[in-house]
Amino acid sequence: MPEQSLKEKTAKGLFWGAVNNGAQQLLVLVFGIILGRMLGPAEYGMVGMLTVFTLIGNSLQESGFRAALANVKHIRHEDYNAVFWCSLGIGVCAYLVLFFCAPLIARFYHEPALIPLARYCFLAIPIASLGTAQGAYLFRNLKVRQQALSGIIAHILSGCLGITLAYHGFSYWGIATQSLTYLIVVTICSWYFSPWRPTFRIDFRPLKPLFAFSSKLLITNIANQLNNNLLSVILGKYFNPQAVGNYNQANKWNATGHQFITGMMGSVAQPVLASISDDRERSLRVFRKILRFCAFLAFPVMFGLSIVTHELILLTVGEKWTGSIPLMQLLCIGGAFVPLNTLFSSLIISQGKSDIYMGNIIAQVGLQLLTVLVLIQLGGSIYAMVVVNVCLNIVWLFVWQGFARRFIGLKVKALLLDLLPFLCSALLACSAGWLSAYMAGGPLAVTFLTKVIVAAGCYFLVMRIARAEIMQECIDYLFKKKRA
């Protein structure tokens, strides 16, 4: 793939990734605000306690095949076909196991009402399995625009349905139905946009070389889901549905911010880096450029989200969610480092080192679980648990860097040179925004707008003065798209 071709494909993928994730997170935000005003923390907490089981089931049916297929040099119909039937079989089996485990889950949380709700929510697993192969095709071939349209359509339809059900008093059943509808629509769209179709000539032999790689991703993905949802499980066990609801509300806003960037990076990073994995110097050059772009967005977006949390929660979902404010402020600080860690993991996967990826994630999850359990024994608060989670996200960036140095020669000095200018600029801009709003005072809407306008203006000014190459390239590309 020529340099210009790679650059254009990467830029196009990032552009459509931004459109996709920006539009989807905006829709999540809008529908989340409406539902947040209609429902309370306890109702969100009921579904939140089941989320980790659904996500683990989906990890099982996906089994790391999407990334494995993206790394295959010469793909065949038989590869996709084997993945389709294997994923469907695992999805159905996982649902049956969880269906019969529903009473045990309800007993664990001391919530009998979870039995029918769990059996309904877990339908997401076989539904998602129907689109695994098609999604892998779109991912491998950088069909980001098609994935964007699928997600946007799914969010609009599922969000409207969720609001309608909540309005008619379906409570947490409306939230569960919204999630299922989203998956159904995404699966249908994946079939529509992907030209590949399964056949009944089933041969699982192509899975053998794939599974050597994907099995490690499977274990890692499960560990990731535990890592991302560990606090929901702990809070559901040792606290109450309201605590889970407040945490999930805070984490939802945090995820809305960092998933915009993570999703944009994830749509192109692994396929692009995999295509040049044999060229160490070129891989380093391309990776550092994507890393700078990621930092350019992640730090101002997430730090900015942290300083407007108070106004954002009160203006959107209301005072009943006040308990989520300090949690969200902490989570957003850690959320700034999530896209960076995800980018490093994409690099490791693109090098075919799924065993290293697996070991790294499991070590992080194990350390987080250990510290949380120690905090529980010491009577630690929810806030202490969140602080530990945030600190681990920041520290783990340097663990990833150690492996990146081995594969592409990324040194700590280079990492800091790529990140610190954007981190310091974002801190400076957000501090200016917060101080301006504090001095000006006024209603919530005024302080919110003051923080946003001043912080954004300061960041743009600092980038202009520093002549940040990344920002200029973004502006040039956008104007080029506009002229085209």
C-alpha positions in Angstrom: 0.0 0.0 0.0 1.7 3.3 -1.1 2.3 6.0 1.5 -0.2 8.4 0.0 -2.8 5.7 -0.2 -2.3 4.7 3.4 -2.5 8.4 4.5 -5.7 8.9 2.5 -7.3 5.8 3.8 -6.4 6.6 7.4 -7.6 10.2 7.0 -10.9 9.0 5.4 -11.3 6.4 8.1 -10.7 8.9 10.9 -13.1 11.4 9.2 -15.9 8.8 9.0 -15.0 7.5 12.4 -15.5 11.0 13.8 -18.8 11.4 12.0 -19.9 7.9 13.2 -18.9 8.2 16.8 -19.8 11.9 17.1 -23.3 11.3 15.8 -23.8 8.2 17.8 -22.6 9.8 21.1 -24.7 12.8 20.4 -27.7 10.5 20.0 -26.8 8.6 23.2 -26.5 11.9 24.9 -29.9 13.2 23.8 -31.8 10.0 24.4 -30.0 9.5 27.7 -31.0 12.9 28.9 -34.7 12.3 28.1 -34.6 8.8 29.7 -32.6 10.1 32.7 -35.4 12.6 33.4 -38.1 10.0 33.1 -36.4 7.2 35.1 -34.4 7.1 38.3 -31.0 5.7 39.5 -32.6 2.5 40.9 -34.2 1.7 37.5 -31.0 2.2 35.7 -29.2 0.1 38.3 -31.4 -2.9 37.6 -30.2 -3.1 34.1 -26.7 -2.1 35.1 -26.3 -5.1 37.3 -26.8 -7.4 34.3 -24.6 -5.5 31.9 -21.4 -7.4 32.7 -23.0 -10.8 32.0 -24.4 -9.6 28.6 -21.0 -8.2 27.6 -19.1 -11.3 28.6 -21.6 -13.4 26.6 -21.1 -11.2 23.6 -17.3 -11.5 24.0 -17.7 -15.3 23.9 -19.7 -15.3 20.7 -17.4 -12.8 19.0 -14.3 -14.7 20.3 -11.8 -12.2 19.0 -12.6 -13.2 15.4 -13.1 -9.6 14.1 -9.5 -8.7 14.9 -8.2 -12.1 13.8 -9.9 -11.8 10.4 -8.4 -8.3 10.0 -4.9 -9.7 10.5 -5.3 -12.5 7.9 -3.2 -11.6 4.8 -5.3 -13.5 2.2 -8.9 -13.8 3.3 -11.3 -16.4 1.9 -15.0 -17.1 2.0 -14.4 -20.2 4.1 -12.8 -18.0 6.8 -15.9 -15.8 7.1 -18.2 -18.8 6.9 -16.5 -20.7 9.7 -16.6 -17.6 11.9 -20.3 -17.0 11.2 -21.5 -20.5 12.2 -19.1 -20.8 15.1 -20.2 -17.4 16.5 -23.9 -18.3 16.1 -23.4 -21.6 17.9 -21.5 -20.0 20.8 -24.1 -17.2 21.0 -27.0 -19.6 21.3 -25.2 -21.8 23.9 -24.2 -18.8 25.9 -27.7 -17.6 26.0 -29.0 -21.0 27.2 -26.4 -21.2 30.0 -27.2 -17.7 31.2 -31.0 -18.3 30.9 -30.7 -21.1 33.5 -28.3 -19.1 35.6 -30.7 -16.2 35.9 -32.0 -17.3 39.4 -28.4 -17.5 40.7 -27.7 -14.0 39.4 -30.8 -12.7 41.1 -29.8 -14.4 44.3 -26.3 -12.9 44.1 -27.8 -9.4 44.0 -30.8 -10.2 46.3 -33.2 -9.0 43.6 -35.8 -11.6 42.5 -37.1 -9.2 39.8 -33.8 -9.8 37.9 -34.8 -13.3 36.8 -37.2 -12.4 34.0 -35.3 -9.2 33.2 -32.0 -11.2 32.8 -33.5 -13.7 30.5 -34.8 -10.9 28.3 -31.6 -8.9 28.3 -29.5 -11.9 27.5 -31.2 -12.2 24.1 -28.7 -9.7 23.0 -26.1 -12.4 22.8 -27.5 -14.6 20.0 -28.8 -11.5 18.2 -25.3 -10.0 18.1 -23.8 -13.3 16.9 -25.7 -13.1 13.7 -23.7 -10.0 12.7 -20.2 -11.0 13.8 -18.9 -12.1 10.4 -20.5 -9.2 8.5 -19.1 -6.7 11.1 -15.7 -8.3 10.6 -15.9 -7.8 6.9 -16.8 -4.1 7.3 -14.0 -3.6 9.8 -11.3 -5.4 7.7 -12.2 -3.4 4.6 -12.4 0.0 6.4 -16.0 0.4 5.6 -16.3 3.1 8.3 -19.0 5.1 6.5 -21.3 2.0 6.4 -20.6 1.3 10.1 -21.4 4.9 10.8 -24.8 4.7 9.1 -25.6 1.5 10.9 -24.9 2.9 14.3 -26.8 6.2 13.7 -29.9 4.4 12.3 -29.9 2.0 15.2 -29.5 4.7 17.9 -32.4 6.7 16.4 -34.8 3.8 16.2 -33.9 2.2 19.6 -33.8 5.6 21.4 -37.3 6.5 20.2 -38.6 3.1 21.2 -37.0 3.3 24.7 -38.5 6.7 25.3 -41.9 5.5 24.2 -41.8 2.5 26.5 -40.5 4.6 29.5 -43.3 7.1 28.9 -45.9 4.3 29.1 -44.5 3.1 32.4 -42.4 0.1 31.3 -39.5 1.3 33.6 -36.3 -0.7 33.3 -38.0 -2.9 30.6 -37.8 0.1 28.3 -34.1 0.4 28.8 -33.6 -3.3 28.1 -35.8 -3.2 25.0 -33.8 -0.2 23.8 -30.5 -2.1 24.0 -32.0 -5.2 22.2 -33.5 -3.0 19.4 -30.1 -1.3 18.9 -28.4 -4.7 18.3 -31.2 -5.9 16.0 -30.9 -2.8 13.8 -27.1 -2.9 13.7 -27.2 -6.6 12.7 -29.7 -6.0 9.9 -27.6 -3.0 8.6 -24.4 -5.1 8.7 -26.1 -7.7 6.5 -27.3 -4.9 4.1 -23.9 -3.2 3.8 -21.8 -6.4 3.6 -21.8 -8.3 0.3 -20.6 -11.5 2.0 -23.2 -14.1 2.8 -22.9 -17.4 4.7 -23.4 -20.8 3.1 -24.6 -24.1 4.5 -21.3 -25.8 3.5 -20.0 -25.6 7.0 -16.3 -26.3 7.6 -14.7 -25.3 10.9 -11.1 -26.1 9.8 -10.3 -22.4 9.0 -10.9 -21.6 12.6 -7.8 -23.4 13.8 -5.2 -20.8 12.6 -7.6 -18.0 13.6 -8.3 -19.4 17.1 -4.6 -19.5 18.0 -4.7 -15.7 17.8 -8.4 -15.0 18.6 -8.6 -17.2 21.7 -6.2 -14.9 23.5 -8.3 -11.9 22.4 -11.4 -13.7 23.8 -9.9 -14.1 27.2 -8.7 -10.5 27.0 -12.1 -9.2 26.0 -13.7 -10.9 28.9 -11.1 -9.5 31.2 -11.8 -6.1 29.7 -15.5 -6.4 30.3 -14.8 -7.3 33.9 -12.4 -4.4 34.2 -14.9 -1.9 32.8 -17.9 -3.2 34.8 -16.2 -4.5 38.0 -17.5 -1.5 40.0 -21.1 -2.1 38.9 -20.9 -5.7 40.1 -19.2 -4.7 43.4 -21.7 -1.8 44.0 -24.6 -4.1 43.2 -23.4 -6.7 45.7 -22.3 -4.5 48.6 -24.4 -1.4 48.1 -27.8 -1.0 46.4 -29.4 -0.4 42.9 -29.3 3.4 43.5 -25.5 3.4 44.0 -25.2 1.3 40.8 -27.5 3.7 39.0 -25.5 6.8 40.0 -22.2 5.1 39.0 -23.6 4.0 35.7 -25.0 7.5 35.0 -21.6 9.0 35.7 -19.8 6.3 33.6 -22.3 6.7 30.8 -21.3 10.4 30.4 -17.7 9.6 30.8 -18.0 6.8 28.1 -19.8 9.2 25.8 -16.7 11.4 25.8 -13.9 8.8 25.5 -15.8 6.4 23.2 -16.1 9.2 20.6 -12.3 9.2 20.4 -11.8 5.5 21.0 -14.3 4.5 18.4 -12.7 6.9 15.9 -9.3 5.4 16.5 -10.5 1.8 16.7 -12.1 2.0 13.2 -8.8 2.5 11.5 -5.8 1.9 13.9 -5.5 -1.9 13.8 -6.1 -2.4 10.1 -3.7 0.4 9.2 -1.0 -0.7 11.6 -1.4 -4.4 10.6 -0.9 -3.4 6.9 2.6 -2.0 7.8 3.6 -4.3 10.7 6.6 -5.6 8.7 8.2 -2.1 8.5 9.3 -1.1 12.1 10.3 2.5 11.3 7.2 3.2 9.3 5.0 1.6 12.0 6.7 3.9 14.6 6.1 7.0 12.4 2.5 6.2 11.7 1.7 5.2 15.3 3.2 8.4 16.8 1.1 10.5 14.4 -2.1 8.7 15.4 -1.0 9.0 19.1 -0.6 12.7 18.8 -4.0 13.1 17.1 -5.6 11.0 19.9 -4.0 13.2 22.6 -5.0 16.3 20.7 -8.6 15.3 21.1 -8.7 13.2 24.3 -7.2 15.6 26.8 -9.4 18.7 26.1 -12.6 16.7 25.6 -12.3 14.7 28.8 -10.8 17.4 31.0 -13.4 19.8 29.7 -16.2 17.3 30.4 -14.9 17.0 34.0 -15.1 20.8 34.7 -18.7 21.1 33.4 -20.0 18.0 35.2 -21.9 19.9 37.8 -23.8 22.1 35.3 -24.2 19.3 32.8 -25.9 16.8 35.3 -28.2 19.4 36.8 -29.2 21.0 33.5 -29.9 17.7 31.7 -31.1 14.9 34.0 -31.9 16.9 37.1 -31.1 17.0 40.9 -32.1 13.3 41.5 -28.7 12.4 39.8 -26.6 14.7 42.1 -24.9 11.7 43.5 -23.3 10.9 40.2 -21.5 14.3 39.9 -18.3 13.7 41.9 -18.1 10.2 40.4 -18.3 11.6 36.9 -15.7 14.3 37.6 -13.2 11.6 38.7 -14.1 9.2 35.9 -13.6 11.8 33.2 -10.0 12.4 34.3 -9.2 8.7 33.9 -11.3 8.7 30.7 -8.8 11.0 29.0 -6.3 8.1 29.1 -8.7 5.4 27.9 -8.3 6.2 24.1 -4.5 6.2 24.5 -4.5 2.8 26.2 -6.8 1.5 23.5 -4.5 2.7 20.8 -1.6 0.9 22.3 -3.6 -2.3 22.5 -4.4 -1.9 18.8 -0.7 -1.7 18.1 0.0 -4.9 20.0 -2.8 -6.7 18.3 -1.6 -5.5 14.9 1.8 -7.1 15.6 0.0 -10.4 16.1 0.9 -10.5 19.8 -2.5 -11.3 21.3 -0.8 -13.2 24.2 0.9 -10.0 25.4 -2.3 -8.1 25.0 -4.1 -10.8 27.0 -1.5 -10.9 29.8 -1.4 -7.1 30.1 -5.2 -6.7 30.5 -5.5 -9.7 32.9 -2.8 -8.2 35.1 -4.6 -4.8 35.1 -7.9 -6.4 36.0 -6.3 -8.5 38.7 -4.7 -5.5 40.3 -7.9 -3.5 40.2 -9.9 -6.3 41.7 -7.3 -6.8 44.5 -7.3 -3.1 45.4 -11.1 -2.8 45.3 -11.5 -5.9 47.6 -8.9 -4.4 50.0 -10.8 -1.1 50.0 -14.1 -3.0 50.8 -12.5 -4.7 53.7 -11.2 -1.4 55.0 -14.6 0.2 54.6 -13.6 2.3 51.6 -16.1 4.5 49.9 -17.2 4.4 46.2 -15.1 7.4 45.5 -12.0 5.7 46.8 -12.7 2.8 44.4 -13.1 5.2 41.5 -9.8 7.0 42.3 -8.0 3.7 42.2 -9.5 2.9 38.8 -8.4 6.3 37.5 -4.9 6.0 38.8 -4.5 2.5 37.2 -5.6 3.8 33.8 -3.0 6.5 33.9 -0.1 4.3 35.2 -0.9 1.5 32.8 -0.1 3.8 29.8 3.6 3.3 30.7 3.2 -0.5 30.9 1.8 -0.4 27.3 4.7 1.8 26.3 7.2 -0.8 27.4 5.8 -3.3 24.9 5.5 -0.7 22.2 9.2 0.0 22.6 10.0 -3.7 22.0 8.0 -3.8 18.8 8.4 -0.4 17.1 11.0 1.4 19.3 8.8 3.9 21.0 10.8 5.4 23.9 9.4 7.1 27.0 10.9 10.4 25.9 9.1 10.2 22.6 5.8 9.2 24.3 6.1 12.2 26.7 7.0 14.6 23.8 3.9 13.4 22.0 1.5 13.7 25.0 2.7 16.4 27.3 2.1 19.4 25.0 -1.5 18.5 24.6 -2.0 17.5 28.2 -0.6 20.8 29.6 -2.5 22.8 27.0 -5.7 21.1 27.9 -5.1 21.7 31.7 -4.3 25.3 31.1 -7.4 25.9 28.9 -9.8 24.1 31.3 -8.3 25.9 34.3 -9.0 29.2 32.5 -12.5 28.1 31.7 -13.3 27.1 35.3 -11.7 30.3 36.8 -13.6 32.5 34.3 -17.0 30.9 35.2 -16.2 31.0 39.0 -15.4 34.8 38.8 -18.4 35.5 36.5 -21.0 33.5 38.5 -24.6 33.5 37.3 -27.1 30.8 36.5 -26.0 27.2 35.6 -26.5 27.7 31.9 -24.3 30.8 31.9 -21.5 29.1 33.9 -21.7 26.1 31.6 -21.4 28.2 28.4 -18.6 30.3 30.0 -16.5 27.2 30.8 -17.0 25.7 27.4 -16.4 28.9 25.3 -13.3 30.0 27.3 -11.7 26.6 27.6 -12.3 25.8 23.9 -11.0 29.3 22.8 -7.9 29.0 25.0 -7.1 25.6 23.7 -7.4 26.7 20.1 -5.3 29.8 20.8 -2.5 27.7 22.4 -2.5 25.3 19.5 -2.3 28.2 17.1 0.5 29.8 18.9 2.4 26.5 19.2 1.7 25.9 15.5 0.4 22.4 16.2 0.9 20.3 13.1 -2.0 18.0 14.0 -4.5 20.7 14.2 -3.4 22.3 10.9 -3.7 19.0 9.2 -7.2 18.5 10.5 -8.3 22.0 9.3 -6.7 21.4 5.9 -8.5 18.0 5.5 -11.9 19.4 6.6 -11.6 22.3 4.1 -10.5 19.9 1.4 -13.6 17.8 2.1 -15.8 20.9 2.1 -14.4 22.0 -1.3 -14.8 18.5 -2.7 
